[in-house]
Amino acid sequence: MVPKKIVLALLSFTLLFSSTGYAQSVGVVKTLLGDVQLSRAGEFVKVGLGDEVFIDDVLHTDSNSSVGILFNDNTRIGAGPNTRFSIDSYHFDNQSQQGPADLSIVNGTLALVGGQLTA
C-alpha cells in the first residue's frame, strides 16, 4: 500500500504540470524541406512532418532547409534557411479566441499569417 502522503504529493505534482500546460502541444509541423531540428529540454530532435511542437521548443533550420508550423489557432509560421526561433509562450482559448503568444527569433527569417488568436 502506498502511503497517503506520497499519493497526495504525486497528485499535486500532476495537477501542477497539467494546469500550467506542461507538455501541451501548441502546433504541428505542416511543411518541411531538408533537415530541421528542434531543441527540447536540452536535447536535439530531428523534426518530421506531423510532429507536434511545444512551448519552450527551439527550432533550427540549416542553409538548405525550411519548416512550416500550424498553430492551434490556425496561425501559420514559416521559417526559412538558417533560422532559429523559439516558442516562449502560447495559450489559445478556443471559446474566447484569446490568449498570449510569444515567439523569439534569434536569426534568420520568419513569415507569419495570423490565425484566430487575438490579444
N, C-alpha and C positions, 0 to 999 in steps of 0.2 A: 504494500500500500504506500502511496506517495504522500508525504506529509503535507498538511493543508497549506503551510507557508510557501512551499515550493510551487504548488498548484496556483496559488494566488499570484506569486511572482511571475510565473510563466504567462498567466492570463493578462496581467498588467503589461508585460513586455509585448505581447501580441497586440493588445489594444493600442499601445503607444505607436507601434510601427504601422498598423493598419489605419489609424486615424491621421497620421502625418503623410500618407500617400507613399510610404516607402515601397519601392519596387512596383509602383503602379505605372503601367505603360502610358506614355503621352503621345505616341505616334508610331508609325510603321514606315519602313523603307519601301518606297514605291518604284523608284528608278535607281539603276546602278550601272556605272560604267567603270571598268577596271577594278583595281583592288582598293577597297575603302576599309579603314579600321576605326574602331572606337575604343577609347579607354574607359573602363568601368571598374570602379573600386580598385584602381591601381593596376589593372591588367588590360592588355590589349586583346581585342577580339576582332576577327575578320567579320565584316558585315555582309549579309546576304539579302536578297530580295525577300520581303515579307518579315524581316526581323523587326522586333519591337525596339523602340528607343525609350529611355527613361530619364528622369531628372538626374542631373549630375553626369550624364554621358558627355564625352568629348569626342566629336567625330573628326577624322583626319582623312583628307584625300591627298594623293600624291600628284605628280606632274601629268599623269595620264588617266586620272580618274575623276568621277563626279558622283554625286548622290542626290536623290530627291526624297524628302521626308514629307509624309502626310500626317499632320497632327490631328488630334481627336476632334477639333472644332472645324476641320477642313482647311486650315491654314496649310499652305504648301511652301516649303523652303527647298531651294536648290543650291547646292554648294559646288562650285567649280573646282578646277585643279588647284593644288597647293593651298587648300583651305583647311583651317582648324577652327571649329566653333563648339561652344558648349551650351547645353540646356541647363541653365542655372535654376530656373523655377518655371513651373507651368501648372495651372489649375484651371480647368474648364468645367463649369456647372451647366449641364445640358438644359436645365429648366430655365435658369435666368440668362443663359448665354453670356455670363460674365466670369471674370477671373483674371488673375495676373499671369503674365508670361515674361520671362527674362532670358534672353539669349545673348551670348558674348561671342564675338568673332575676334580671334587672335590675329589671323592673317587670311588672305585670300578674298574670295568673292561669294556673296550670297544674293540670291534672288528670292523675293518673298511675295506671295499672293495671299492676302488676308482672308481669313475664314469668318466664322461666326463670333469669334471672341471679341468682346468689347470691354472697355475699361470699367 
